[in-house]
Amino acid sequence: MIQKPTVKPVLMRINQIEALRKIQEEERTKSPLGVAPTIHVIARGLMDKALAKLVRRHNGAITTFG
């Protein structure tokens, strides 16, 4: 059986990608091993935070999936 993908591509502007790379480098600098999360992990985390804030603002009337 073929499974439906659980992720979808999202188009971002160059300045958004650059901001994510800056966050990634900051995380790499903090790491004692010099490792950093991927751009995808950072973007998903930021999206989760933004959606959670939106849900709180609307008193839970909006649901998120994750």
Secondary structure, DSSP 8 states (H G I E B T S, - for coil): -----S-------HHHHHHHHHHHHHHHHH-TT-----HHHHHHHHHHHHHHHHHHHTTT-S----
